[in-house]
Amino acid sequence: MLKRLVNEARFKLTITAKGPLLVKSGHPTLIGPDMTPVLTYRNGESQVYLPGSSLKGVFRSHVEKVIRTVRQGGVIVCDPFLTKKKAEENHLPLHEQNCGDWFNQAENVPKNLMTQEEFAYNKSCPACRLFGSTFFIGRVNIGDAYLVDESDPRPTETRDGVGIDRLTGGAADKAKFDLEVVSSETAFACEVLLRNFECWQLGALLLVLQDMNDGLVFVGSGKSRGLGAVKAGMNEITLAHIGRNEGRADKAIWGLGKFLGDDSRYGTWPDDLLQIEQAPVSINRGVRQLQTFSGAALTELQEKTIDAFLQRMTSYPLHNVGASA
């Protein structure tokens, strides 16, 4: 979307396990534990890590739940697993049909290639606008999270599990299994990049971090068994306004809608900007005007972007691409 860059947000995210954590490898084992964590080969050795795709799924799932909670007067976010075929086979309404499935039906998209991206962004639900769909790429990129301390490349432990007999409430016969989990207090770090963003989209990501810090977001498998509790850490965030931005004050954050102005093809809002009180550290670097937020400035940024997210979701158009097919 867009063939130019107008703004960026970049920060380093630290995720610390506050209990056993398991992102399963998906490969069966012939010997050893029945379930093992996903591994990567890095710096000459095998290491546990958190795949960026898994983290992005966690972020998206939580954002979708929050949107469905704060906007109860109608559906504004699609069901990413509901296709037209599945809805018809199960006699389900089409108003939650996932955006990508609808756009991938040729009759629903303009034939002019120059307008397809604008049309798709305009008609997408807020979750697909931010994280993407099978039709177009999203705004956010979450990298793989690698160990902060690589002195122990495989900080894991083995735990026993057992199936429960539903009648007796005791251990079921021959239902024992083993899990290899990442140990508590193991820390991972990754980079998060958000490009061509609306202010509410930055707020959506920062809300996930806030809830993760409050123990409301879990990562990986076995959540019902007490696995996956994490804490998120982020000490600073750097915003970049790219190119010449005449009229933009140092204490103003411009979202995509402000750059596009009254151009309604993308379905953005021309008042997409935030005024801040705590001045960030600002420098010019090439074509980028950088603002680095930390301390009190970061707290204010988080509060105002989260508020922008909640306000925007109350006025976001109802999701009706499937219903209009």
NORNOR-V509960 format. One record per pair of residues at least 12 apart in sequence whose ideal C-beta (glycine too) atoms are under 10 Angstrom apart, sorted by sequence separation. I is the first residue (numbers start at 1). J is the second residue. If there is no record, write none. Layout:
i=I j=J
i=I j=J
This chain:
i=24 j=36
i=25 j=37
i=26 j=38
i=27 j=39
i=36 j=48
i=37 j=49
i=38 j=50
i=65 j=77
i=82 j=94
i=85 j=97
i=86 j=98
i=108 j=120
i=124 j=136
i=162 j=174
i=163 j=175
i=217 j=229
i=218 j=230
i=241 j=253
i=256 j=268
i=257 j=269
i=258 j=270
i=260 j=272
i=279 j=291
i=280 j=292
i=281 j=293
i=22 j=35
i=24 j=37
i=25 j=38
i=37 j=50
i=38 j=51
i=64 j=77
i=79 j=92
i=82 j=95
i=84 j=97
i=103 j=116
i=120 j=133
i=162 j=175
i=163 j=176
i=192 j=205
i=217 j=230
i=219 j=232
i=241 j=254
i=245 j=258
i=255 j=268
i=256 j=269
i=257 j=270
i=258 j=271
i=259 j=272
i=280 j=293
i=281 j=294
i=22 j=36
i=23 j=37
i=24 j=38
i=25 j=39
i=63 j=77
i=64 j=78
i=82 j=96
i=83 j=97
i=84 j=98
i=87 j=101
i=109 j=123
i=124 j=138
i=161 j=175
i=162 j=176
i=163 j=177
i=215 j=229
i=217 j=231
i=239 j=253
i=245 j=259
i=255 j=269
i=257 j=271
i=258 j=272
i=259 j=273
i=279 j=293
i=280 j=294
i=22 j=37
i=23 j=38
i=64 j=79
i=81 j=96
i=82 j=97
i=83 j=98
i=86 j=101
i=108 j=123
i=120 j=135
i=121 j=136
i=161 j=176
i=162 j=177
i=215 j=230
i=217 j=232
i=239 j=254
i=255 j=270
i=257 j=272
i=258 j=273
i=276 j=291
i=278 j=293
i=280 j=295
i=21 j=37
i=22 j=38
i=38 j=54
i=64 j=80
i=79 j=95
i=80 j=96
i=82 j=98
i=85 j=101
i=103 j=119
i=120 j=136
i=160 j=176
i=161 j=177
i=215 j=231
i=243 j=259
i=255 j=271
i=256 j=272
i=257 j=273
i=258 j=274
i=278 j=294
i=281 j=297
i=60 j=77
i=78 j=95
i=79 j=96
i=81 j=98
i=83 j=100
i=84 j=101
i=103 j=120
i=160 j=177
i=161 j=178
i=192 j=209
i=212 j=229
i=213 j=230
i=214 j=231
i=241 j=258
i=242 j=259
i=255 j=272
i=276 j=293
i=278 j=295
i=279 j=296
i=280 j=297
i=75 j=93
i=78 j=96
i=79 j=97
i=80 j=98
i=83 j=101
i=84 j=102
i=102 j=120
i=117 j=135
i=121 j=139
i=159 j=177
i=160 j=178
i=161 j=179
i=212 j=230
i=213 j=231
i=214 j=232
i=241 j=259
i=254 j=272
i=255 j=273
i=278 j=296
i=279 j=297
i=280 j=298
i=61 j=80
i=77 j=96
i=78 j=97
i=79 j=98
i=80 j=99
i=82 j=101
i=83 j=102
i=116 j=135
i=117 j=136
i=159 j=178
i=160 j=179
i=212 j=231
i=213 j=232
i=253 j=272
i=254 j=273
i=255 j=274
i=277 j=296
i=278 j=297
i=60 j=80
i=75 j=95
i=78 j=98
i=79 j=99
i=80 j=100
i=81 j=101
i=84 j=104
i=100 j=120
i=103 j=123
i=116 j=136
i=117 j=137
i=158 j=178
i=159 j=179
i=212 j=232
i=213 j=233
i=253 j=273
i=254 j=274
i=277 j=297
i=278 j=298
i=280 j=300
i=74 j=95
i=75 j=96
i=77 j=98
i=78 j=99
i=80 j=101
i=83 j=104
i=84 j=105
i=99 j=120
i=102 j=123
i=103 j=124
i=158 j=179
i=159 j=180
i=211 j=232
i=212 j=233
i=213 j=234
i=252 j=273
i=253 j=274
i=276 j=297
i=278 j=299
i=280 j=301
i=77 j=99
i=78 j=100
i=79 j=101
i=102 j=124
i=157 j=179
i=158 j=180
i=159 j=181
i=209 j=231
i=210 j=232
i=212 j=234
i=252 j=274
i=253 j=275
i=278 j=300
i=25 j=48
i=57 j=80
i=78 j=101
i=156 j=179
i=157 j=180
i=158 j=181
i=209 j=232
i=251 j=274
i=252 j=275
i=253 j=276
i=277 j=300
i=278 j=301
i=78 j=102
i=99 j=123
i=100 j=124
i=156 j=180
i=157 j=181
i=208 j=232
i=209 j=233
i=210 j=234
i=249 j=273
i=251 j=275
i=252 j=276
i=276 j=300
i=23 j=48
i=99 j=124
i=103 j=128
i=156 j=181
i=157 j=182
i=209 j=234
i=248 j=273
i=251 j=276
i=276 j=301
i=22 j=48
i=23 j=49
i=99 j=125
i=109 j=135
i=154 j=180
i=156 j=182
i=157 j=183
i=249 j=275
i=250 j=276
i=251 j=277
i=274 j=300
i=21 j=48
i=23 j=50
i=98 j=125
i=155 j=182
i=156 j=183
i=157 j=184
i=249 j=276
i=251 j=278
i=253 j=280
i=274 j=301
i=276 j=303
i=277 j=304
i=23 j=51
i=99 j=127
i=100 j=128
i=154 j=182
i=155 j=183
i=206 j=234
i=209 j=237
i=251 j=279
i=276 j=304
i=21 j=50
i=96 j=125
i=98 j=127
i=99 j=128
i=104 j=133
i=154 j=183
i=155 j=184
i=205 j=234
i=250 j=279
i=251 j=280
i=275 j=304
i=276 j=305
i=24 j=54
i=98 j=128
i=99 j=129
i=103 j=133
i=104 j=134
i=155 j=185
i=156 j=186
i=250 j=280
i=274 j=304
i=23 j=54
i=102 j=133
i=103 j=134
i=104 j=135
i=152 j=183
i=155 j=186
i=188 j=219
i=206 j=237
i=251 j=282
i=274 j=305
i=23 j=55
i=100 j=132
i=101 j=133
i=103 j=135
i=155 j=187
i=205 j=237
i=250 j=282
i=17 j=50
i=99 j=132
i=100 j=133
i=101 j=134
i=102 j=135
i=103 j=136
i=274 j=307
i=99 j=133
i=100 j=134
i=101 j=135
i=152 j=186
i=274 j=308
i=15 j=50
i=23 j=58
i=98 j=133
i=99 j=134
i=100 j=135
i=147 j=182
i=202 j=237
i=273 j=308
i=98 j=134
i=99 j=135
i=100 j=136
i=149 j=185
i=272 j=308
i=98 j=135
i=99 j=136
i=149 j=186
i=182 j=219
i=202 j=239
i=148 j=186
i=149 j=187
i=182 j=220
i=253 j=291
i=147 j=186
i=148 j=187
i=149 j=188
i=181 j=220
i=250 j=289
i=252 j=291
i=15 j=55
i=147 j=187
i=148 j=188
i=181 j=221
i=251 j=291
i=253 j=293
i=272 j=312
i=147 j=188
i=148 j=189
i=181 j=222
i=239 j=280
i=241 j=282
i=248 j=289
i=250 j=291
i=13 j=55
i=145 j=187
i=146 j=188
i=147 j=189
i=179 j=221
i=188 j=230
i=192 j=234
i=197 j=239
i=238 j=280
i=15 j=58
i=145 j=188
i=146 j=189
i=179 j=222
i=187 j=230
i=194 j=237
i=237 j=280
i=238 j=281
i=239 j=282
i=244 j=287
i=269 j=312
i=144 j=188
i=145 j=189
i=146 j=190
i=186 j=230
i=187 j=231
i=189 j=233
i=236 j=280
i=242 j=286
i=243 j=287
i=245 j=289
i=80 j=125
i=145 j=190
i=182 j=227
i=184 j=229
i=192 j=237
i=194 j=239
i=195 j=240
i=236 j=281
i=238 j=283
i=240 j=285
i=242 j=287
i=243 j=288
i=244 j=289
i=78 j=124
i=79 j=125
i=143 j=189
i=144 j=190
i=145 j=191
i=179 j=225
i=181 j=227
i=182 j=228
i=185 j=231
i=187 j=233
i=196 j=242
i=240 j=286
i=241 j=287
i=242 j=288
i=243 j=289
i=251 j=297
i=269 j=315
i=77 j=124
i=78 j=125
i=80 j=127
i=143 j=190
i=144 j=191
i=181 j=228
i=195 j=242
i=238 j=285
i=240 j=287
i=241 j=288
i=242 j=289
i=77 j=125
i=78 j=126
i=79 j=127
i=80 j=128
i=142 j=190
i=143 j=191
i=179 j=227
i=240 j=288
i=241 j=289
i=242 j=290
i=253 j=301
i=76 j=125
i=77 j=126
i=78 j=127
i=142 j=191
i=143 j=192
i=239 j=288
i=240 j=289
i=241 j=290
i=267 j=316
i=75 j=125
i=76 j=126
i=77 j=127
i=78 j=128
i=141 j=191
i=142 j=192
i=143 j=193
i=238 j=288
i=239 j=289
i=240 j=290
i=241 j=291
i=255 j=305
i=267 j=317
i=76 j=127
i=77 j=128
i=80 j=131
i=141 j=192
i=142 j=193
i=202 j=253
i=239 j=290
i=240 j=291
i=253 j=304
i=77 j=129
i=140 j=192
i=141 j=193
i=142 j=194
i=238 j=290
i=239 j=291
i=240 j=292
i=253 j=305
i=80 j=133
i=140 j=193
i=141 j=194
i=202 j=255
i=238 j=291
i=239 j=292
i=255 j=308
i=80 j=134
i=139 j=193
i=140 j=194
i=141 j=195
i=199 j=253
i=201 j=255
i=237 j=291
i=238 j=292
i=239 j=293
i=71 j=126
i=78 j=133
i=139 j=194
i=140 j=195
i=199 j=254
i=200 j=255
i=201 j=256
i=237 j=292
i=238 j=293
i=253 j=308
i=257 j=312
i=138 j=194
i=139 j=195
i=197 j=253
i=199 j=255
i=236 j=292
i=237 j=293
i=238 j=294
i=138 j=195
i=139 j=196
i=140 j=197
i=198 j=255
i=199 j=256
i=200 j=257
i=236 j=293
i=237 j=294
i=255 j=312
i=67 j=125
i=137 j=195
i=139 j=197
i=197 j=255
i=198 j=256
i=199 j=257
i=235 j=293
i=236 j=294
i=67 j=126
i=68 j=127
i=139 j=198
i=196 j=255
i=197 j=256
i=198 j=257
i=199 j=258
i=235 j=294
i=236 j=295
i=67 j=127
i=196 j=256
i=198 j=258
i=234 j=294
i=235 j=295
i=237 j=297
i=64 j=125
i=140 j=201
i=161 j=222
i=195 j=256
i=198 j=259
i=236 j=297
i=237 j=298
i=64 j=126
i=139 j=201
i=140 j=202
i=198 j=260
i=236 j=298
i=239 j=301
i=63 j=126
i=64 j=127
i=138 j=201
i=139 j=202
i=142 j=205
i=159 j=222
i=196 j=259
i=235 j=298
i=63 j=127
i=130 j=194
i=140 j=204
i=161 j=225
i=196 j=260
i=234 j=298
i=237 j=301
i=139 j=204
i=140 j=205
i=237 j=302
i=61 j=127
i=139 j=205
i=159 j=225
i=60 j=127
i=63 j=130
i=64 j=131
i=130 j=197
i=159 j=226
i=59 j=127
i=60 j=128
i=63 j=131
i=129 j=197
i=130 j=198
i=159 j=227
i=198 j=266
i=234 j=302
i=237 j=305
i=129 j=198
i=200 j=269
i=60 j=130
i=61 j=131
i=130 j=200
i=131 j=201
i=196 j=266
i=198 j=268
i=199 j=269
i=59 j=130
i=60 j=131
i=129 j=200
i=130 j=201
i=198 j=269
i=201 j=272
i=203 j=274
i=59 j=131
i=60 j=132
i=126 j=198
i=129 j=201
i=130 j=202
i=199 j=271
i=200 j=272
i=202 j=274
i=131 j=204
i=199 j=272
i=57 j=131
i=126 j=200
i=130 j=204
i=145 j=219
i=198 j=272
i=199 j=273
i=200 j=274
i=56 j=131
i=121 j=196
i=126 j=201
i=129 j=204
i=130 j=205
i=197 j=272
i=199 j=274
i=56 j=132
i=127 j=204
i=60 j=138
i=126 j=204
i=60 j=140
i=59 j=140
i=56 j=138
i=60 j=142
i=59 j=142
i=56 j=140
i=58 j=142
i=56 j=141
i=57 j=142
i=148 j=233
i=56 j=142
i=55 j=142
i=56 j=143
i=54 j=142
i=55 j=143
i=52 j=141
i=53 j=142
i=55 j=144
i=52 j=142
i=54 j=144
i=55 j=145
i=51 j=142
i=52 j=143
i=53 j=144
i=54 j=145
i=50 j=142
i=51 j=143
i=52 j=144
i=206 j=298
i=210 j=302
i=50 j=143
i=51 j=144
i=52 j=145
i=209 j=302
i=210 j=303
i=50 j=144
i=51 j=145
i=49 j=144
i=50 j=145
i=206 j=301
i=207 j=302
i=49 j=145
i=50 j=146
i=206 j=302
i=210 j=306
i=49 j=146
i=50 j=147
i=205 j=302
i=206 j=303
i=209 j=306
i=48 j=146
i=49 j=147
i=203 j=301
i=206 j=304
i=207 j=305
i=47 j=146
i=48 j=147
i=202 j=301
i=203 j=302
i=206 j=305
i=207 j=306
i=47 j=147
i=202 j=302
i=203 j=303
i=205 j=305
i=206 j=306
i=207 j=307
i=203 j=304
i=204 j=305
i=205 j=306
i=42 j=144
i=202 j=304
i=203 j=305
i=204 j=306
i=207 j=309
i=43 j=146
i=47 j=150
i=202 j=305
i=203 j=306
i=206 j=309
i=207 j=310
i=40 j=144
i=42 j=146
i=43 j=147
i=48 j=152
i=49 j=153
i=201 j=305
i=202 j=306
i=203 j=307
i=204 j=308
i=205 j=309
i=42 j=147
i=45 j=150
i=47 j=152
i=48 j=153
i=199 j=304
i=200 j=305
i=203 j=308
i=204 j=309
i=38 j=144
i=40 j=146
i=47 j=153
i=48 j=154
i=199 j=305
i=200 j=306
i=202 j=308
i=203 j=309
i=204 j=310
i=43 j=150
i=46 j=153
i=47 j=154
i=48 j=155
i=200 j=307
i=201 j=308
i=202 j=309
i=203 j=310
i=42 j=150
i=45 j=153
i=46 j=154
i=47 j=155
i=48 j=156
i=197 j=305
i=199 j=307
i=200 j=308
i=201 j=309
i=203 j=311
i=204 j=312
i=44 j=153
i=45 j=154
i=199 j=308
i=200 j=309
i=203 j=312
i=204 j=313
i=43 j=153
i=198 j=308
i=199 j=309
i=200 j=310
i=203 j=313
i=42 j=153
i=198 j=309
i=200 j=311
i=201 j=312
i=199 j=311
i=200 j=312
i=199 j=312
i=200 j=313
i=3 j=117
i=39 j=153
i=198 j=312
i=2 j=117
i=39 j=154
i=1 j=117
i=2 j=118
i=200 j=316
i=1 j=118
i=37 j=154
i=39 j=156
i=139 j=256
i=1 j=120
i=2 j=121
i=37 j=156
i=1 j=121
i=36 j=156
i=23 j=145
i=36 j=158
i=1 j=124
i=33 j=156
i=35 j=159
i=33 j=158
i=32 j=158
i=33 j=159
i=35 j=161
i=33 j=160
i=34 j=161
i=129 j=256
i=1 j=129
i=33 j=161
i=13 j=142
i=9 j=139
i=13 j=143
i=15 j=145
i=1 j=132
i=9 j=140
i=10 j=141
i=12 j=143
i=14 j=145
i=13 j=145
i=16 j=148
i=48 j=180
i=50 j=182
i=15 j=148
i=48 j=181
i=49 j=182
i=55 j=188
i=59 j=192
i=14 j=148
i=22 j=156
i=48 j=182
i=1 j=136
i=21 j=156
i=48 j=183
i=55 j=190
i=121 j=256
i=1 j=137
i=20 j=156
i=50 j=186
i=56 j=192
i=1 j=138
i=20 j=157
i=22 j=159
i=55 j=192
i=67 j=204
i=129 j=266
i=1 j=139
i=17 j=155
i=48 j=186
i=50 j=188
i=52 j=190
i=63 j=201
i=66 j=204
i=129 j=267
i=20 j=159
i=49 j=188
i=50 j=189
i=51 j=190
i=52 j=191
i=129 j=268
i=48 j=188
i=50 j=190
i=52 j=192
i=49 j=190
i=63 j=204
i=66 j=207
i=34 j=176
i=35 j=177
i=36 j=178
i=37 j=179
i=62 j=204
i=63 j=205
i=66 j=208
i=118 j=260
i=122 j=264
i=34 j=177
i=35 j=178
i=36 j=179
i=37 j=180
i=122 j=265
i=124 j=267
i=33 j=177
i=34 j=178
i=35 j=179
i=36 j=180
i=37 j=181
i=60 j=204
i=63 j=207
i=121 j=265
i=122 j=266
i=123 j=267
i=33 j=178
i=34 j=179
i=35 j=180
i=36 j=181
i=37 j=182
i=59 j=204
i=62 j=207
i=63 j=208
i=66 j=211
i=118 j=263
i=121 j=266
i=122 j=267
i=32 j=178
i=33 j=179
i=34 j=180
i=35 j=181
i=59 j=205
i=62 j=208
i=65 j=211
i=118 j=264
i=119 j=265
i=120 j=266
i=121 j=267
i=122 j=268
i=33 j=180
i=61 j=208
i=118 j=265
i=119 j=266
i=121 j=268
i=32 j=180
i=33 j=181
i=59 j=207
i=60 j=208
i=63 j=211
i=117 j=265
i=118 j=266
i=119 j=267
i=29 j=178
i=59 j=208
i=62 j=211
i=117 j=266
i=118 j=267
i=58 j=208
i=59 j=209
i=62 j=212
i=115 j=265
i=29 j=180
i=65 j=217
i=55 j=208
i=59 j=212
i=58 j=212
i=62 j=216
i=24 j=179
i=25 j=180
i=62 j=217
i=24 j=180
i=61 j=217
i=62 j=218
i=22 j=179
i=22 j=180
i=23 j=181
i=59 j=217
i=20 j=179
i=22 j=181
i=23 j=182
i=58 j=217
i=20 j=180
i=21 j=181
i=22 j=182
i=58 j=218
i=20 j=181
i=21 j=182
i=58 j=219
i=19 j=181
i=20 j=182
i=21 j=183
i=57 j=219
i=58 j=220
i=19 j=182
i=20 j=183
i=21 j=184
i=17 j=181
i=19 j=183
i=20 j=184
i=55 j=219
i=17 j=182
i=19 j=184
i=21 j=186
i=54 j=219
i=17 j=183
i=18 j=184
i=19 j=185
i=20 j=186
i=54 j=220
i=17 j=184
i=18 j=185
i=21 j=188
i=54 j=221
i=16 j=184
i=17 j=185
i=18 j=186
i=16 j=185
i=17 j=186
i=50 j=219
i=16 j=186
i=17 j=187
i=50 j=220
i=58 j=228
i=15 j=186
i=16 j=187
i=17 j=188
i=15 j=187
i=16 j=188
i=58 j=230
i=14 j=187
i=15 j=188
i=16 j=189
i=14 j=188
i=15 j=189
i=13 j=188
i=14 j=189
i=15 j=190
i=13 j=189
i=14 j=190
i=12 j=189
i=13 j=190
i=12 j=190
i=13 j=191
i=11 j=190
i=12 j=191
i=13 j=192
i=130 j=309
i=11 j=191
i=12 j=192
i=50 j=230
i=10 j=191
i=11 j=192
i=10 j=192
i=11 j=193
i=38 j=220
i=9 j=192
i=10 j=193
i=11 j=194
i=37 j=220
i=126 j=309
i=9 j=193
i=10 j=194
i=37 j=221
i=8 j=193
i=9 j=194
i=10 j=195
i=8 j=194
i=9 j=195
i=35 j=221
i=126 j=312
i=7 j=194
i=8 j=195
i=35 j=222
i=126 j=313
i=129 j=316
i=7 j=195
i=8 j=196
i=9 j=197
i=6 j=195
i=7 j=196
i=8 j=197
i=5 j=195
i=6 j=196
i=7 j=197
i=9 j=199
i=126 j=316
i=5 j=196
i=6 j=197
i=7 j=198
i=11 j=202
i=125 j=316
i=126 j=317
i=128 j=319
i=4 j=196
i=7 j=199
i=9 j=201
i=13 j=205
i=125 j=317
i=127 j=319
i=2 j=195
i=9 j=202
i=125 j=318
i=126 j=319
i=128 j=321
i=1 j=195
i=2 j=196
i=11 j=205
i=15 j=209
i=123 j=317
i=125 j=319
i=1 j=196
i=7 j=202
i=11 j=206
i=122 j=317
i=124 j=319
i=125 j=320
i=9 j=205
i=13 j=209
i=23 j=219
i=24 j=220
i=123 j=319
i=125 j=321
i=9 j=206
i=15 j=212
i=18 j=215
i=21 j=218
i=22 j=219
i=23 j=220
i=24 j=221
i=123 j=320
i=124 j=321
i=11 j=209
i=21 j=219
i=22 j=220
i=23 j=221
i=24 j=222
i=123 j=321
i=13 j=212
i=19 j=218
i=21 j=220
i=22 j=221
i=18 j=218
i=20 j=220
i=21 j=221
i=22 j=222
i=21 j=222
i=22 j=223
i=120 j=321
i=123 j=324
i=17 j=219
i=20 j=222
i=17 j=220
i=22 j=225
i=15 j=219
i=23 j=227
i=20 j=225
i=22 j=227
i=23 j=228
i=20 j=226
i=21 j=227
i=22 j=228
i=19 j=226
i=20 j=227
i=21 j=228
i=19 j=227
i=20 j=228
i=21 j=229
i=19 j=228
i=20 j=229
i=21 j=230
i=17 j=227
i=18 j=228
i=19 j=229
i=17 j=228
i=18 j=229
i=19 j=230
i=17 j=229
i=18 j=230
i=16 j=229
i=17 j=230
i=18 j=231
i=108 j=321
i=16 j=230
i=17 j=231
i=108 j=322
i=15 j=230
i=16 j=231
i=14 j=230
i=15 j=231
i=16 j=232
i=108 j=324
i=14 j=231
i=15 j=232
i=16 j=233
i=108 j=325
i=14 j=232
i=15 j=233
i=103 j=321
i=107 j=325
i=13 j=232
i=14 j=233
i=102 j=321
i=13 j=233
i=14 j=234
i=99 j=319
i=101 j=321
i=102 j=322
i=105 j=325
i=12 j=233
i=13 j=234
i=14 j=235
i=98 j=319
i=101 j=322
i=12 j=234
i=97 j=319
i=99 j=321
i=102 j=324
i=11 j=234
i=12 j=235
i=95 j=318
i=96 j=319
i=97 j=320
i=98 j=321
i=99 j=322
i=102 j=325
i=11 j=235
i=12 j=236
i=13 j=237
i=95 j=319
i=96 j=320
i=97 j=321
i=98 j=322
i=101 j=325
i=11 j=236
i=12 j=237
i=95 j=320
i=96 j=321
i=97 j=322
i=10 j=236
i=11 j=237
i=12 j=238
i=94 j=320
i=95 j=321
i=96 j=322
i=97 j=323
i=10 j=237
i=11 j=238
i=94 j=321
i=95 j=322
i=96 j=323
i=9 j=237
i=10 j=238
i=11 j=239
i=94 j=322
i=95 j=323
i=97 j=325
i=9 j=238
i=10 j=239
i=93 j=322
i=94 j=323
i=95 j=324
i=8 j=238
i=9 j=239
i=10 j=240
i=92 j=322
i=93 j=323
i=94 j=324
i=8 j=239
i=9 j=240
i=94 j=325
i=7 j=239
i=8 j=240
i=7 j=240
i=8 j=241
i=6 j=240
i=7 j=241
i=8 j=242
i=5 j=240
i=6 j=241
i=7 j=242
i=87 j=322
i=5 j=241
i=6 j=242
i=7 j=243
i=77 j=313
i=5 j=242
i=6 j=243
i=76 j=313
i=4 j=242
i=5 j=243
i=7 j=245
i=76 j=314
i=84 j=322
i=4 j=243
i=6 j=245
i=70 j=309
i=71 j=310
i=76 j=315
i=77 j=316
i=83 j=322
i=70 j=310
i=76 j=316
i=79 j=319
i=82 j=322
i=70 j=311
i=73 j=314
i=76 j=317
i=78 j=319
i=84 j=325
i=67 j=309
i=71 j=313
i=74 j=316
i=76 j=318
i=77 j=319
i=66 j=309
i=67 j=310
i=70 j=313
i=71 j=314
i=74 j=317
i=75 j=318
i=76 j=319
i=78 j=321
i=79 j=322
i=9 j=253
i=66 j=310
i=69 j=313
i=70 j=314
i=71 j=315
i=74 j=318
i=75 j=319
i=76 j=320
i=78 j=322
i=68 j=313
i=71 j=316
i=73 j=318
i=74 j=319
i=75 j=320
i=7 j=253
i=63 j=309
i=67 j=313
i=74 j=320
i=7 j=254
i=66 j=313
i=71 j=318
i=75 j=322
i=6 j=254
i=7 j=255
i=75 j=323
i=6 j=255
i=7 j=256
i=67 j=316
i=6 j=256
i=63 j=313
i=7 j=258
i=6 j=258
i=7 j=259
i=6 j=259
i=2 j=256
i=6 j=260
i=1 j=256
i=4 j=259
i=2 j=259
i=2 j=260
i=2 j=266
i=1 j=266
i=8 j=288
i=10 j=290
i=7 j=288
i=11 j=292
i=5 j=287
i=7 j=289
i=8 j=290
i=9 j=291
i=10 j=292
i=11 j=293
i=5 j=288
i=9 j=293
i=11 j=298
i=9 j=301
i=9 j=305
